[in-house]
Amino acid sequence: MKEEKKEMKEEKLFDLELQREVAKIGMTATLGATVVTSMFMKNKFAKNTHVVAGVAFCGFALWHHLLYQPKKTSKSVTIRESIDK
């Protein structure tokens, strides 16, 4: 039983690490696309690509930020209950 829980935790950690890596790669790619297309802003296709890449970068940055937030636990509830007593 404990081994199963340990394996599940390892799978979740791997999944979280994979998500973090994908978010970093996405941020790098979209920032690169934004920089490259900034040199060709007179071209309509480049301008549209620049805007889309900028918006995508913001999305990847937000996702990256959320992946590094601590998980909320019930410890805060038990601390508040002990303070109230």
C-alpha positions as CSV (number, residue, x, y, z in Angstrom):
1,M,0.0,0.0,0.0
2,K,2.8,2.5,0.9
3,E,4.7,1.5,-2.2
4,E,1.7,2.3,-4.4
5,K,1.4,5.7,-2.8
6,K,5.1,6.3,-3.3
7,E,4.9,5.3,-6.9
8,M,1.9,7.7,-7.4
9,K,3.8,10.5,-5.8
10,E,6.8,9.9,-8.1
11,E,4.5,9.9,-11.1
12,K,2.9,13.2,-10.0
13,L,6.3,14.7,-9.4
14,F,7.5,13.6,-12.9
15,D,4.3,15.0,-14.3
16,L,4.9,18.3,-12.6
17,E,8.5,18.4,-13.7
18,L,7.4,17.7,-17.2
19,Q,4.9,20.5,-17.1
20,R,7.5,22.9,-15.8
21,E,9.9,22.0,-18.6
22,V,7.2,22.4,-21.2
23,A,6.3,25.8,-19.8
24,K,9.9,26.9,-19.9
25,I,10.3,25.7,-23.5
26,G,7.1,27.5,-24.5
27,M,8.3,30.7,-22.9
28,T,11.6,30.5,-24.7
29,A,10.0,29.8,-28.1
30,T,7.4,32.5,-27.9
31,L,9.9,35.1,-26.6
32,G,12.2,34.2,-29.5
33,A,9.4,34.5,-32.0
34,T,8.5,37.9,-30.5
35,V,12.0,39.2,-30.7
36,V,12.5,37.9,-34.3
37,T,9.3,39.3,-35.6
38,S,9.9,42.7,-34.0
39,M,12.4,43.4,-36.7
40,F,9.8,43.0,-39.5
41,M,6.9,45.0,-38.1
42,K,6.1,46.6,-41.5
43,N,5.1,43.2,-42.8
44,K,1.5,42.4,-41.9
45,F,2.1,38.6,-41.3
46,A,5.1,39.4,-39.0
47,K,3.0,42.0,-37.1
48,N,0.2,39.5,-36.5
49,T,2.7,36.8,-35.5
50,H,4.4,39.2,-33.1
51,V,1.1,39.9,-31.4
52,V,0.1,36.3,-31.1
53,A,3.6,35.3,-29.9
54,G,3.4,38.0,-27.2
55,V,0.0,36.8,-26.0
56,A,1.2,33.2,-26.0
57,F,4.3,34.3,-24.0
58,C,2.0,35.9,-21.4
59,G,0.1,32.6,-21.1
60,F,3.2,30.5,-20.8
61,A,4.6,32.9,-18.1
62,L,1.3,32.7,-16.1
63,W,1.3,28.9,-16.4
64,H,5.0,28.8,-15.3
65,H,4.2,31.0,-12.3
66,L,1.3,28.8,-11.2
67,L,3.3,25.6,-11.5
68,Y,5.7,26.9,-8.8
69,Q,3.1,27.9,-6.3
70,P,2.9,25.8,-3.1
71,K,0.0,23.4,-2.8
72,K,-2.6,24.4,-0.3
73,T,-3.0,22.0,2.6
74,S,-5.3,21.6,5.5
75,K,-2.5,22.7,7.9
76,S,-3.8,26.3,7.8
77,V,-7.2,25.1,9.0
78,T,-5.7,23.1,12.0
79,I,-3.5,26.1,12.9
80,R,-6.5,28.4,13.0
81,E,-8.5,25.9,15.1
82,S,-5.6,25.6,17.6
83,I,-5.4,29.4,17.8
84,D,-9.1,29.7,18.5
85,K,-8.9,27.3,21.4
